């Protein structure tokens, strides 16, 4: 009873710990401890008095969720469920197994030996029967490559009889060769050579089929040829690593033929791959069933069944236990056998029917998605066996016939593969973001390029994927694919329109950009050195990007990829089929030209104002001299001037000057006072033009096109209903040129932007004299004048 109560306490403590780590409902009691939690990233001294379990668990909770708190501070909330595995009841059993393993390890040696032997025997028997691998032994390991390493050591010990005494020197007589597939796990062969102490020349990569069969299956005829060549070179063919579900495409090698070939040359056949999970089903394809004849195979039940922290398992057949012990496949230490305890508990909790049901559910998700994908015209599926493949590969593939009347696909033939790779990479990222429970990912294949992979055996139980998630995938695809088609068709139009605006706009060839394209505004750089020209280029394009991002449009403008090299370019994202590319490029050129002219004006404004002030001072001085000659010296004397002004008031008129900042010239104000308007200033209607769009229609849309042709799923935003007046839409059309002003020698070469109205400074040359004259006029005369 004491043991049972202890086990129950272990389970209770585990449940409480998971609740605290998951919810954090309990708050630490003391203030100083809470203060220490805020400094989790700073190592601190070990507390002298120790802490209770709840406090320690809260510390672990803060360490786990510290990143989430930082994201909340940065206004980038992100659910922890997107990063943490979905832990069900079977997952709790796996976690309980780790806790029990620590407790069981302190039992007396005899009881520990009996218990671990029973756990190991039961788990091995259950796995061999589940996956149709009769008379096999099992090795449980954390690293899923470690089982293959141990198997290689077993084969070396078996094929080189004196290896145990002579060591690696015996290998020099006949160099061992390990064969792997070109479609296998990247870096697997190098890892084997590193762990076994073999040179890389002992690794032989077998190419895949090029003519017949799947392009992801190992070429059996070529393998036979390579083995014969190695034998002729006095090498020893040692082991072949085959795939039942390649890491990329999920295809299965011809295991039956490979097994016959290995028997012919006395080689060891090892099989690995996600498709091995289907061996537990009632109906298994012959290609997968052949894996049960292999000498060893590696299983990953933790991924297939959604079990956290569960070891991988390598099943193997060998009759000599001494060699298995020498290779490390078995251990004489009872504690090492406790690695099977979490899986032992989980398998019992699920039962045979529960395990089969989970694997059947994952394969059914693939079969549900595949026929739906075939209904989409621009989606190409790449499936090895359409009737039973648990891995679905698909990609966006633009067809020439799908080009719209306003677009062309001729331009994307050059670099078409790279462009399609970029589009498919974007498609996979969008699907993962919009439907995170789907578990789709992006894979890079040698022949097909970038594809989107749906492998529910690896993700369904971990993420909790259900049938409704398949419907969500199809819904998002139905929204994303038309946008990708229209963008692909309009890329060439965008390129041609950009070339039409050369040299002010430069089209940047970016095959890796998933969007309409990239352009750069090229300012006029006469007389500027290279460094100044680059600064001007970056400044203008940065300002242009800000203006574009504030426009009322669905199109996304950005600086391009995060690790891109072109920082001074403007990248245009995905667009719908109703986008007017000509209007879009015209707006880019117009805004860039306006920004360039305003920048040029600001750069020259200081010199213009300085010269204008000097000229104004000269004209004021000249006007004062003329006034003196006209009125005479006597009127300038304080007392005499008052008497003269009483008898004979001065009739001199005030002559003002206006300083035109745009033209940098001084003009007379006589016309201003006579017409009551600024000369040469265009009216608001003439100087500012705006895009005439109907209410609710977004910018850059062709007339008559709908404004709701896309939703929130792409990189461009949704088309929102707009009810404001057309005057509220930003003015982005090419501006109207101002009236031609006679060029002043002081301001030659000063650019005047169209959207900056003329600014005049009224300078009255006789303002002070006018005030003085009013002081000298008698009060009676002032009354008479006011009466008039």
BAVEX-619980 format. One record per residue (C-alpha): z, y, x. Coordinates in pm, whole numbers, plus 50000, padded with zeros to 5 digits. Example, Ala and Ser with C-alpha at 12.3 -4.5 7.8 and 13.67 -1.06 7.14 Angstrom:
BEGIN
507804955051230/507144989451367/
END
This chain:
BEGIN
500005000050000/500695023650285/497165018650420/495645024650078/497635056550030/496505068250371/492865062350284/493355080749959/494905109850147/491925110550384/489575112950088/491685139949926/491805160350245/488035157250283/487435169549927/489775198849980/488135207450310/484645207150157/485835229149871/487295254650110/484255254450339/481865256950047/483615282149823/486275298650034/488425303149723/491725301649908/492605332650099/494685332250417/498205343950352/498935365250654/497255397750747/496955392051123/495075359651067/492595377750842/492155403951110/491305376451357/488675362751118/486805395651141/486485389651514/485015354751494/482345362151751/484925371652014/486805342752182/490555346952169/493615330252320/495075298152180/497915305651940/501295294752070/502905284351741/499885266651597/498325271151252/498235251050932/495245231350805/494235256850541/494125284950794/492015264651035/489605254950757/489205291250657/488435299651017/485695273251014/484445287450682/484125322050834/482325308251137/479835290550909/479195320350679/479415347850940/475625350350951/475465355150574/477905384150593/475725400650857/472655396250634/474535411950342/475355441650563/471665445150646/470725444250275/468955411150327/470795386850101/469915350850147/471405321749962/473265296950175/471625269149978/468345277450148/469815267750484/472295240350391/471465205250281/472035195349920/475115172549938/475485148749646/478055121749580/476365098249825/476565125950083/480315128450026/480585091350104/478725096450432/481065124850528/484045103650430/482755076750664/483095100150960/486675107750866/487525071150820/485925062051151/488415084351329/491305067751146/490045032151195/489625037851569/493435039251610/493995004451464/495104976151689/492324960151891/492074927151701/491994943451358/489514969051485/487224941951620/487174922751293/486574953751085/483764967751301/482054933851320/482084931450942/480754966850899/477964961351151/476984927351008/476904939650649/474874970650728/472384950950939/471924924750668/471454950550393/468904970550589/466894939950693/466674928150335/465914962550196/463034968750437/461704933050453/462644927150816/463984891750831/466194878451114/466574912451273/469324930051463/470234966651428/471044994551672/472545026651530/471895058551725/472175096351678/468875105851846/465995089651660/464225084351995/467135066452155/466355033451984/462875032552137/464335040252479/466715010752448/463874988152327/461794997752633/464694987952859/464944954952674/461244947852729/461464957553097/464394933853145/462484906352966/459144910653148/460594916853496/463024888253554/464404902753877/464854937753737/468614932953696/469054925954066/466154944554230/466054974954007/463104999054004/461634984954325/460424954754133/458264977453916/456104986754215/454544952254219/452974957553876/453334991753724/454364990153355/452235008453099/453435022252765/450745030252505/451185057652246/448865072451986/447295106752020/448585113551667/452125103051751/455155124851798/454505152252055/456465146752374/457605111552285/455875095052581/457185120852825/460705115252690/460395077752745/459245082053103/462045106553171/464755083753030/463385052353195/462685068153532/458975059653513/456125081253642/453845097853391/451075075053514/452875047353323/452035065352998/448675059252832/447665079852528/445225061352303/442675083352121/442145080551747/439055070151555/436095093351580/433465074951371/434985049351138/438305050450957/440905077650955/440795103251234/444575099751262/444585062051322/444645046851666/441255033751785/441914996451818/438674988552004/439335015852258/442915003552299/441624968852379/439354983952642/442175003952799/444424973352817/441734953352996/441204981553245/444944983153319/445114945653370/442174947453610/444064974953797/447054950853836/449184969753584/451404953753323/450824963852956/454384966352835/454764982352492/452724998652215/454135025651986/452335025651649/452795048151345/453445039850982/452985075950880/451975099451159/454165130351203/451355153651097/449065137250843/451225107650738/448505081950809/449245045850906/447695027351197/446014993651148/449274975451213/447924940451145/445144943551405/447494960351650/450004932051612/447294906151685/446234925951991/449814927952117/450274890452073/447084885052270/448354904952570/452074896452530/452974932352447/455844945752239/454904963951917/457204991751799/456545009851467/457995042351339/457135067051064/458125079650722/455975054350534/458335026550638/460585037750353/458115022950103/458964988050230/461954989649995/459704992649688/458554963649479/454874970149544/453924977249905/450444982150048/449204956650295/448924982850567/452664990450543/453654954050485/452244945750829/455094965950981/457474937550894/455714916851164/456464942251437/458934934951718/460954966051636/460894996151408/462945027851370/464245038751029/465755072150926/467615064450601/469585096850621/466465117450546/465085093550287/468325091150088/469755125950146/472705114150358/474085140550597/475055131350954/473895095150915/472505077751221/468995064551262/468565026851281/466305005951503/465704970551379/464504945751641/464034908951699/465134892652025/466784859652095/468654867652418/471874886952343/472524891552715/469334911952757/470174932152445/473564939852596/471964949652927/469514972652749/472314989552554/471204977252210/474564960652159/477984970652282/481184952352358/483224982752256/484324980651891/484485018351858/480725020951926/480074999251619/481795024851395/478615045751401/477445023651114/480455031850895/479005062750711/475825043550629/477865012950528/479815033550275/476725051950143/474685020350092/477495004849892/477875036149683/474155037549599/473535000649563/470174983749592/468834998449270/469985033649360/468295032249700/465015019749554/465185046049279/465505074649527/462555062649733/460495056649419/461315091649296/460045107049620/456785087549617/456285096049248/456445133149331/453515128949570/451515109849310/452245137049057/451055165249283/447875148949415/445775147749093/446805183049005/445595195949341/442185180549280/441695203548982/441685234449207/438175241849331/439115258249661/441835233049758/440875203249972/443175172949982/443535151250291/445215119050180/444845085250346/445505063950036/445195082249706/446915054049519/450095051249721/450375076650001/453805093450006/452465122750211/450085148350058/448095171850278/446035200050135/444395231650258/442515261850131/438795257550191/436495286150090/433075276049965/429925296949988/429225293049618/432505309549530/431505342749681/431585371249434/428635393449366/430205421149565/431145400149865/429625378650131/430835348950331/428285351150607/430555372050823/433395347150843/431215319050980/432025331351331/435585321051387/435725305551039/438145278351147/440615303251289/440385324850978/441005295050751/443935284550968/445485318750923/444965317650546/446475282850517/449425293050731/450005322050493/449635298850194/452275274850326/454705302850402/454235317850055/454785284549880/457925277650083/459255312150002/458385311249631/459335274649571/461995266849835/463005234149669/459515220149721/460065214950093/456415221350183/455705229550545/452755238850765/451295214151014/448665218951282/446115190951306/443505187651576/440465182751353/441475197051014/443295226951160/446235242050972/447265223650656/450085224550406/452095192350390/454195178950104/456315149750226/459055143849968/460455113650154/461665137950419/462785166350192/463185156249825/466705141749848/467805168350093/466575197649881/466895181749538/463175183549454/462375175249091/459245172348878/459525208148757/459145219449118/455695203349121/454765224848822/456085255349009/453875246849307/450805244349087/451625276848910/451965295649237/448795279749373/446865290849064/447975326449143/447535325749520/444195307649551/442075333349358/443485361149575/442665341549890/439115335349763/438515372049686/439985383150019/437795358550207/434685370850026/435445407650085/436245404750456/432605409750554/432265439650320/435335454950478/433855449850821/430535465850727/432195495550560/434365500750867/431285500751091/429695526350858/432515550450941/432135545351316/433195561151549/436105574851346/437095539551239/437005509151466/437005474451313/439395451551501/438365415051509/441495396051409/440685360451302/444375351551297/445245377851035/445585364650677/444175394350495/441215417450450/441105428150814/442345453551065/441065488051155/442025515751392/441415552651346/439855567251659/440665604351705/438415627651899/439815628152252/437695653252440/439495665152751/442465641352719/443515617052987/444025579952912/447795580952861/447605611552634/444775595752439/446845564152379/449805584752264/447605604252026/446035571851900/449395555651832/450825586751669/447935591951428/447685555351326/451445553351271/451345583751046/448295569850867/450125537050802/453085555750650/450805574850414/449025543050308/452285525050241/453365552850004/450205551149795/450345537249445/448465505149515/448965467449516/447515463549866/449945457750149/449355477650471/451295467250780/451345466751158/450165430651163/451815399151299/455325401851439/454215391151785/450805407451777/449355426652070/447595454351877/450355478951788/448035507951704/446105490251427/446405490451050/446295455850895/445185452850533/446675423550341/445385401950060/443325418449785/442055409049443/438405406349344/438375439949165/439165460049478/436615486649572/436295481349946/434075511849991/436685534449832/439425518150038/437645524250369/436665559550266/440315566850199/441335552950537/438845575150714/439685605650502/443445603150550/443005596650919/440785627050956/443265649050769/446145637050986/444135642951302/443225678351198/446785686751099/448055673151429/445435693551614/446415724751419/450095720451493/449385715151860/447435748051877/449585768051636/451845782551905/448965796852105/447245809851791/450375827751670/451035842752012/447525856752038/447655869351680/450915887951741/449495904652051/446425915351857/448575928051568/450645949051809/447515964551955/446155972951610/449515987651502/449576009351812/446006020451746/446796028351381/449776049551483/447606069051724/444996075451453/447726086951217/449026110851476/445546125751527/445016128751151/448326144851053/448886165251365/451896169351588/453726194051360/454186168851082/455996145951323/458746171651387/461796165351165/462296200451017/458766214151042/457286182050907/459456184250594/458316219750522/454646210950574/454936180350354/456496202750079/453656227150072/450866202750164/451756165850106/449976140550325/447266120550145/446916093050408/446586057950261/448466027150377/446226002950565/447675967650581/446655937050777/446835900050688/447285873950961/445325842450875/447155813351042/444355788850972/441645811151124/443905828651373/442505863151285/443725896751148/441975908950831/442295940350622/444335938850303/442185963850113/440325935949934/443605918549861/445065948849682/441825956249501/441165920649371/444835910049344/443935876849515/443905862149861/440375863850002/438815831150104/441615809649957/440245780849752/441845774649421/443965744149362/441235727849165/438645733849436/440715725649746/442515694649626/440685665749476/442315634149350/441245599849247/440365600248881/441955568248752/442695558648399/446375555148305/447665521248417/444855515748672/445845511649035/444115527649330/441085511449495/440105493149177/436535492949054/436005509048717/436255484548431/438335459748632/441645447748500/444845460248656/446765428048615/444605403748810/447445393449037/451155387449015/454165390849237/453415360449450/451165375049717/451805399549993/450565427049761/452835438149481/452305433149109/450065456448913/452495478848728/451805498248410/451345535248483/451545561148207/451695592848414/448985619248409/446145617048657/447455647648835/450455627448949/448265603349147/448205611849519/445125629949641/443445606649888/439765615049842/437985633450121/439115669950089/436905699450011/436045720550314/437455756250318/435155786950320/433485793450649/435375819550849/433715839451123/434895824551448/437285845751645/436965844652026/440715839652056/440805809051833/437605790651910/437955753151866/440945754651629/440545728151357/441435737651002/442415708650774/441095709850421/444355702650248/446225731450422/445635763750230/445235796750413/448525813050490/448485850750524/451075873650670/450855908850537/451385933650816/451515969850693/450635992850974/452226023750824/455226008950651/457746029650847/455706061650807/455436055950434/459176053250399/459596084850606/457046103250390/458916093750075/462076108350228/460276141450292/458786145249943/460886168149720/462716153049429/460746173749180/457496160249309/458876124949284/459666131348922/456156143948857/454636113749022/456846090248825/455866108548506/452266102048575/
END
